[in-house]
């Protein structure tokens, strides 16, 4: 079997768009607007859709699980999103949005044998995840499975994505990087431009202060570029993230994981052809630019 980093990273890049398309699709915004959310910005619907599995979460819980978003930005949206619609209403709306989005992208293929097989494989992997210390993964795994295969595929991809994301936050915490430092250190290695993180809500002063803290630890130069120690620490974070995300793929097996990736390829092609997801180069691999 491939090394944990290789297989876990590859499956992340192949399944992330299947999950993340919800936050960018016209159908996702349409369903959110029908509930009463302001969709001039994508953040109200994003925080509602992604937080809803946790129930009526408050500011502190949301700050804990989102980690690299500014606490001030979190407080702006949570718990205010529940004044517009309840978590139960949001959960229904997001599944309806996914259904409409997938049908728009796949057409008649949405009920095809490839989608059915992909859903079975993805669900098998999702149901094998360990939930200890994984609040987002556990909350999504607690939800009932939909009946339609394409919705099962989305929910399984969501569980697996959140499982990886929860592990990534653990890796950041283990490295001693706070929420803003996590982003500054990532930009410092040239993995993504600083402008990509403008939506996370950190002020210019908070960003500069985080960079100064990293410089004081010998992790960044005065101009913001990572030192050798800074690059090594980010390598540690990414390696640990992959290792913590490996277990469901070990259980599924490399052959079946590869089969799932091949089955997902036409869907990814449809997503990118439609121009629904922003792209970025992350650690040398082109992928979607989706929030953690």
C-alpha positions as CSV (number, residue, x, y, z in Angstrom):
1,X,0.0,0.0,0.0
2,X,1.1,3.6,-0.7
3,X,2.6,5.6,2.1
4,X,-0.1,7.3,4.2
5,X,0.9,10.8,2.9
6,X,0.5,9.8,-0.7
7,X,-2.8,8.0,-0.6
8,X,-4.5,10.3,2.0
9,X,-3.4,13.4,0.1
10,X,-4.5,12.0,-3.2
11,X,-8.0,11.1,-1.9
12,X,-8.4,14.5,-0.4
13,X,-7.7,16.2,-3.7
14,X,-10.1,13.9,-5.5
15,X,-13.0,14.2,-3.0
16,X,-12.7,17.8,-1.8
17,X,-14.6,19.3,-4.8
18,X,-17.4,16.8,-4.3
19,X,-18.0,18.3,-0.8
20,X,-17.0,21.9,-1.4
21,X,-19.2,22.6,-4.5
22,X,-22.1,23.2,-2.1
23,X,-20.5,26.5,-0.9
24,X,-20.1,27.9,-4.4
25,X,-23.0,26.7,-6.5
26,X,-25.9,28.9,-7.6
27,X,-28.3,26.2,-6.1
28,X,-26.6,26.5,-2.8
29,X,-27.0,30.2,-2.7
30,X,-30.5,29.9,-4.0
31,X,-31.6,27.6,-1.2
32,X,-29.9,29.8,1.4
33,X,-31.6,32.9,0.0
34,X,-34.9,31.1,0.3
35,X,-34.3,30.6,4.0
36,X,-33.6,34.3,4.4
37,X,-29.8,34.5,4.3
38,X,-28.0,37.4,2.7
39,X,-26.1,35.8,-0.2
40,X,-24.2,39.0,-1.4
41,X,-21.4,37.4,0.6
42,X,-20.9,33.6,0.7
43,X,-20.1,33.6,4.4
44,X,-23.6,33.6,5.9
45,X,-24.6,30.5,4.0
46,X,-21.2,28.9,4.4
47,X,-21.3,29.2,8.2
48,X,-25.0,28.0,8.3
49,X,-24.5,25.0,6.0
50,X,-21.2,23.8,7.5
51,X,-22.1,24.4,11.2
52,X,-25.7,23.0,11.1
53,X,-24.6,19.4,11.9
54,X,-23.3,20.6,15.3
55,X,-26.8,21.9,16.2
56,X,-27.4,25.4,17.5
57,X,-23.7,26.1,18.1
58,X,-22.6,29.3,19.8
59,X,-19.6,31.5,19.2
60,X,-17.1,29.6,21.3
61,X,-17.9,26.2,19.8
62,X,-17.7,27.7,16.3
63,X,-14.4,29.4,17.0
64,X,-13.0,26.1,18.3
65,X,-13.9,24.1,15.3
66,X,-13.1,26.7,12.6
67,X,-9.7,27.6,14.2
68,X,-8.2,29.7,11.4
69,X,-11.0,32.1,11.1
70,X,-10.9,35.3,13.1
71,X,-12.9,35.0,16.3
72,X,-14.4,38.4,15.5
73,X,-15.6,37.1,12.1
74,X,-17.1,34.0,13.7
75,X,-18.9,36.1,16.3
76,X,-20.4,38.1,13.4
77,X,-22.1,35.0,12.0
78,X,-22.6,32.6,14.8
79,X,-25.0,32.2,16.5
80,X,-26.8,34.9,14.3
81,X,-27.3,32.3,11.6
82,X,-29.8,30.5,13.8
83,X,-31.9,33.6,14.0
84,X,-32.6,33.2,10.3
85,X,-33.2,29.5,10.2
86,X,-32.9,26.6,12.6
87,X,-30.1,24.0,12.1
88,X,-32.8,21.5,11.1
89,X,-34.1,23.8,8.4
90,X,-30.5,24.4,7.2
91,X,-29.8,20.7,7.0
92,X,-32.8,20.1,4.8
93,X,-31.9,23.1,2.6
94,X,-28.3,22.0,2.1
95,X,-29.3,18.5,1.0
96,X,-31.8,20.0,-1.4
97,X,-29.1,22.3,-2.7
98,X,-26.7,19.4,-3.2
99,X,-29.4,17.5,-5.0
100,X,-30.1,20.3,-7.4
101,X,-26.4,21.1,-7.8
102,X,-25.5,17.5,-8.7
103,X,-28.4,17.1,-11.0
104,X,-27.4,20.2,-12.8
105,X,-23.8,19.0,-13.2
106,X,-24.4,15.4,-14.0
107,X,-27.7,15.3,-15.7
108,X,-28.9,11.7,-16.4
109,X,-25.6,10.4,-15.0
110,X,-26.7,11.3,-11.5
111,X,-28.5,8.0,-11.2
112,X,-25.9,6.0,-13.1
113,X,-24.1,2.9,-12.0
114,X,-20.8,4.8,-11.5
115,X,-22.4,7.1,-9.0
116,X,-24.0,4.2,-7.2
117,X,-20.7,2.4,-6.9
118,X,-18.8,5.6,-5.9
119,X,-21.4,6.2,-3.2
120,X,-21.0,2.7,-1.8
121,X,-17.2,3.0,-1.7
122,X,-17.2,6.4,-0.2
123,X,-19.8,5.5,2.5
124,X,-17.8,2.4,3.4
125,X,-14.7,4.6,4.0
126,X,-16.7,7.3,5.9
127,X,-18.3,4.8,8.2
128,X,-14.9,3.5,9.2
129,X,-13.5,6.8,10.5
130,X,-12.6,7.2,14.2
131,X,-14.5,10.1,15.7
132,X,-12.5,10.8,18.8
133,X,-11.4,14.4,18.7
134,X,-13.2,14.9,15.4
135,X,-16.3,17.1,16.1
136,X,-17.1,18.0,12.5
137,X,-16.7,14.4,11.3
138,X,-18.7,13.0,14.1
139,X,-21.6,15.5,13.7
140,X,-21.9,14.7,10.0
141,X,-21.6,11.0,10.6
142,X,-24.5,11.2,13.1
143,X,-26.8,12.5,10.4
144,X,-29.1,9.9,8.7
145,X,-27.9,8.7,5.4
146,X,-30.0,9.9,2.4
147,X,-31.7,7.5,0.1
148,X,-30.3,8.7,-3.3
149,X,-26.8,7.5,-4.2
150,X,-25.6,10.9,-5.3
151,X,-26.6,12.4,-1.9
152,X,-24.9,9.5,-0.1
153,X,-21.8,10.3,-2.1
154,X,-21.9,13.9,-1.0
155,X,-22.5,13.1,2.6
156,X,-19.7,10.5,2.7
157,X,-17.3,12.9,1.0
158,X,-18.3,15.5,3.6
159,X,-17.6,13.1,6.5
160,X,-14.2,12.2,5.0
161,X,-13.3,15.9,4.3
162,X,-14.3,17.0,7.8
163,X,-12.4,14.0,9.3
164,X,-9.3,15.3,7.6
165,X,-10.0,18.9,8.5
166,X,-10.4,18.0,12.2
167,X,-7.0,16.2,12.1
168,X,-5.4,19.2,10.4
169,X,-6.5,21.4,13.2
170,X,-5.0,18.9,15.7
171,X,-1.7,19.0,13.7
172,X,-1.7,22.8,13.8
173,X,-2.3,22.9,17.6
174,X,0.5,20.3,18.1
175,X,2.8,22.6,16.1
176,X,2.0,25.5,18.5
177,X,0.4,27.5,15.7
178,X,-2.7,29.6,16.6
179,X,-5.4,30.4,14.1
180,X,-3.8,33.4,12.4
181,X,-0.3,31.9,12.6
182,X,-1.6,28.9,10.8
183,X,-2.4,31.1,7.8
184,X,0.7,33.3,8.0
185,X,3.0,30.3,8.1
186,X,1.2,28.7,5.1
187,X,1.6,31.9,3.1
188,X,5.2,32.1,4.3
189,X,6.2,28.9,2.4
190,X,4.6,30.2,-0.8
191,X,1.8,27.7,-0.8
192,X,-0.8,30.3,-1.4
193,X,-0.8,34.1,-1.7
194,X,-1.7,36.3,1.3
195,X,-4.7,37.6,-0.6
196,X,-6.3,34.1,-0.5
197,X,-6.8,34.5,3.2
198,X,-8.5,37.9,3.2
199,X,-11.9,36.3,3.7
200,X,-10.8,34.7,7.1
201,X,-11.5,38.0,8.8
202,X,-8.0,38.8,10.3
203,X,-7.0,42.5,10.4
204,X,-3.8,43.7,8.9
205,X,-2.5,44.4,12.4
206,X,-3.4,40.8,13.6
207,X,-1.6,39.4,10.5
208,X,1.5,41.5,11.2
209,X,1.5,40.5,14.9
210,X,1.3,36.8,14.0
211,X,4.2,37.2,11.5
212,X,6.2,38.9,14.3
213,X,5.5,36.0,16.7
214,X,6.7,33.5,14.0
215,X,9.8,35.6,13.5
216,X,10.5,35.6,17.2
217,X,10.4,31.8,17.2
218,X,12.8,31.6,14.2
219,X,10.0,30.4,11.9
220,X,9.8,33.5,9.6
221,X,12.1,36.2,8.2
222,X,11.3,39.8,8.8
223,X,9.8,40.0,5.3
224,X,7.4,37.2,6.0
225,X,9.2,34.4,4.2
226,X,9.6,31.1,6.0
227,X,12.9,30.2,7.5
228,X,14.3,26.6,7.1
229,X,12.8,25.9,10.6
230,X,9.5,27.4,9.4
231,X,9.3,25.2,6.4
232,X,10.2,22.1,8.4
233,X,7.4,22.9,10.8
234,X,4.9,23.2,8.0
235,X,6.1,19.9,6.5
236,X,5.5,18.4,9.9
237,X,1.9,19.8,10.0
238,X,1.1,18.5,6.5
239,X,2.7,15.1,7.2
240,X,0.7,14.7,10.4
241,X,-2.5,15.8,8.7
242,X,-2.0,13.1,6.1
243,X,-1.2,10.5,8.7
244,X,-4.2,11.3,10.8
245,X,-6.4,11.1,7.6
246,X,-5.1,7.8,6.5
247,X,-7.1,5.3,8.5
248,X,-10.3,5.2,6.4
249,X,-8.2,4.7,3.3
250,X,-6.2,1.9,4.9
251,X,-9.5,0.2,5.8
252,X,-11.0,0.7,2.4
253,X,-7.8,-0.5,0.7
254,X,-5.7,1.1,-2.0
255,X,-7.4,-0.7,-4.9
256,X,-10.9,0.3,-3.9
257,X,-9.7,3.9,-3.0
258,X,-8.2,4.1,-6.5
259,X,-11.5,2.9,-8.0
260,X,-13.4,5.6,-6.0
261,X,-11.0,8.2,-7.4
262,X,-11.5,7.1,-10.9
263,X,-15.3,7.1,-10.5
264,X,-15.2,10.6,-9.1
265,X,-13.1,11.9,-12.0
266,X,-16.1,12.8,-14.3
267,X,-17.8,14.7,-11.5
268,X,-14.7,16.7,-10.9
269,X,-14.4,17.4,-14.5
270,X,-18.0,18.7,-14.5
271,X,-17.4,20.9,-11.5
272,X,-14.3,22.5,-13.0
273,X,-15.8,22.9,-16.4
274,X,-18.7,24.8,-14.9
275,X,-16.2,27.1,-13.1
276,X,-17.9,26.6,-9.8
277,X,-14.8,26.3,-7.6
278,X,-11.8,28.7,-7.3
279,X,-8.5,27.0,-7.9
280,X,-5.1,27.4,-6.2
281,X,-1.8,25.7,-6.0
282,X,-1.3,24.0,-2.7
283,X,1.9,22.3,-1.8
284,X,2.7,21.9,-5.5
285,X,-0.7,20.4,-6.4
286,X,-3.5,22.3,-8.1
287,X,-6.7,22.0,-6.1
288,X,-9.8,23.8,-5.0
289,X,-9.5,26.8,-2.7
290,X,-12.0,25.9,0.0
291,X,-12.1,27.0,3.6
292,X,-10.9,24.8,6.4
